[in-house]
Amino acid sequence: MTALLCALSLVVLTQAPAVSVSFDLGSLSEQDYRRWDGVELERKVALRLIQEGFAVVSPRSPAQLRLRASRTPEGLWLEAAGPRQRVEQGVRVGRGSIAELHLEVAQKLSEMTRAVQPQPEPPLPEPKPEPVLPPPVEVTSAPRRPELDLGLGLGTLWRGPGADPHLLLSARRGLESFGLEAEAGLGVSREAALTVFEAQGGAFFSYRRSVAERLQLEPAVGGGLVVHAFRLKDAWVSSQTGTQVSPAGWARMKLRWRFTERLATELRVALGLLRPVTHVSEGVTLWSRGGARLETGVQLSWGQ
């Protein structure tokens, strides 16, 4: 299909003065070429350039403008070189489908090609001053808007000898790979002699990194407070209820799988450090939690 488009473009080139353009994916590895469907990407780029009035030729043929795509840690690096200038810009990979990636690459390469194409010189009357060349045009990506992710999850609080259910709400405001996140959680423990509620709130600084097309890792660190409230079931105790507040810190890791551009599921593991608590009655330990507790759970995340 790409060869057919190039042949059609050469026919147009022989009938009308058109600027010749080549597109080269030769620097990509075979694995990246297959992963991003290089054949389809070449076809879409060639078709878009032909629609713009350019003559698309093979990378091995002489061309007035040369386009090239290479691999970077974040995705693809696009280059467009003309007779007078050269422009470059990057494309992030992993936030959308292959079709969306192809559309974005074709659109940016079309803009870059128009930016570096030679400007036609008007006829020179007698006398005519020398033409003034326009300043180089640099094509830059539009600034990305901050993203908001809302999460709801259920998990387990591990406190040494016991484990309690844990409900968690979160909101993350991110820009590129970094983000600030607020979490609020509630754990409930029901023992024979007392009931314990532990409400927590914290702020986190996180870094989200793509390890595959839909898989992401998100380490984070944060701090906040844990409110420990208890109620004793023994009616003869003078003080049946009480509350304690403790500062806390967390180290957290999330493994995210994106079903769509907005919906994702997350596996959450966090280690919290806070003030230990023990409830003792007549020499018997009713409930205890050390200075460290492990939090595990699953969340659903919705992005905007």
C-alpha positions, -999 to +999 in steps of 0.1 A: +000+000+000+028+024+009+045+016-025+012+023-043+009+057-026+045+066-035+038+056-071+007+078-072+027+106-057+053+103-084+027+106-111+014+138-095+050+150-094+055+145-131+023+165-139+026+194-115+055+211-096+053+195-062+077+193-032+091+158-028+091+143+007+105+110+021+096+094+055+121+071+071+115+046+100+148+028+095+162+038+128+135+019+147+142-016+160+123-045+146+104-049+179+093-012+180+084-013+143+060-042+149+047-029+182+036+004+167+026-011+133+051+007+112+036-004+079+002+013+088+020+043+102+040+048+069+007+044+049-011+070+070+017+095+069+021+091+031-016+095+025-017+127+047+012+142+029-003+135-005-035+151+006-015+182+015-001+183-020+034+168-014+050+141-036+060+112-013+090+092-024+110+063-010+136+071+017+163+058-007+153+083-034+164+120-036+139+143-018+137+180-011+123+173+024+133+144+046+112+132+076+125+108+102+112+091+133+135+076+160+130+060+195+133+079+228+126+068+264+093+086+263+082+075+228+090+089+193+113+118+182+102+134+149+126+153+127+118+173+095+148+187+074+144+211+045+169+231+024+170+260+048+158+248+082+151+218+105+124+213+132+121+186+158+096+175+185+086+145+205+055+123+208+047+105+241+037+069+237+014+048+259-015+071+267-038+061+238-044+035+212-022+027+182-047+045+159-045+076+180-007+075+179-007+072+141-031+101+138-010+123+161+023+114+143+007+121+109-007+155+120+026+166+135+047+155+105+022+174+082+027+206+103+065+201+104+066+195+066+047+227+059+071+245+082+103+235+064+091+234+028+109+259+005+089+290-001+081+298-037+099+329-050+078+355-068+088+366-103+115+393-102+104+424-120+129+450-132+142+463-108+134+439-079+150+439-045+162+406-031+135+385-015+134+385+023+133+350+037+108+345+065+121+336+099+124+299+108+091+285+121+094+262+151+065+238+157+060+231+193+035+209+211+005+225+228+009+226+266-007+197+283-035+203+308-033+189+343-050+155+346-074+146+375-078+110+386-104+099+411-101+065+429-122+042+451-108+011+466-111-017+491-083-035+508-068-049+541-049-033+570-023-058+583-013-050+619+008-080+630-015-104+647-047-093+629-061-079+596-089-054+591-110-042+561-099-009+547-119+016+525-099+041+506-107+073+485-081+092+465-078+122+441-046+128+420-037+159+401-010+152+376+011+169+350+031+147+326+046+120+349+045+137+383+015+143+405+001+154+439-024+131+455-048+132+485-059+100+502-086+093+528-091+059+543-112+041+570-103+008+587-127-010+611-117-037+636-143-056+657-131-076+686-149-094+714-142-067+739-140-035+718-144-019+684-117+002+668-120+028+639-089+042+623-094+071+599-064+083+579-057+113+557-026+120+538-009+139+509+014+121+485+040+131+458+040+104+431+058+096+398+039+076+371+060+056+346+048+035+317+064+001+315+041-012+287+014+001+264-013-002+292+008-010+323+021+017+346+041+018+379+035+046+404+058+050+434+050+077+460+058+090+494+035+110+517+026+121+551-006+128+571-025+119+602-043+087+616-072+092+640-076+061+663-111+059+679-122+030+701-153+018+721-151-008+749-181-031+751-178-036+789-205-013+805-187-013+838-157+006+825-157+043+834-142+054+801-158+034+773-146+055+744-115+074+734-096+090+706-059+093+697-043+112+669-009+102+655+012+117+627+020+092+600+042+087+569+038+062+540+059+047+512+035+034+485+036+016+452+008+012+427+006-011+397-020+004+372-036-013+342-056+010+319-087-005+303-094+027+284-079+062+282-098+071+314-106+039+333-079+019+351-076-006+379-048-003+405-031-027+429-019-007+459+007-016+485+018+009+512+039+007+544+028+032+571+048+043+601+029+058+630+026+058+668+019+022+682-014+016+701-022-011+726-054-017+746-050-037+778-076-047+804-067-065+836-034-076+822-050-090+790-042-074+756-075-067+739-061-050+707-027-039+695-010-023+665+027-017+662+045+014+648+044-001+613+014-015+594+010-029+558-018-017+536-029-037+505-059-032+482-074-028+448-088+005+434-107+017+404-095+050+390-113+073+366-093+101+349-105+133+333 
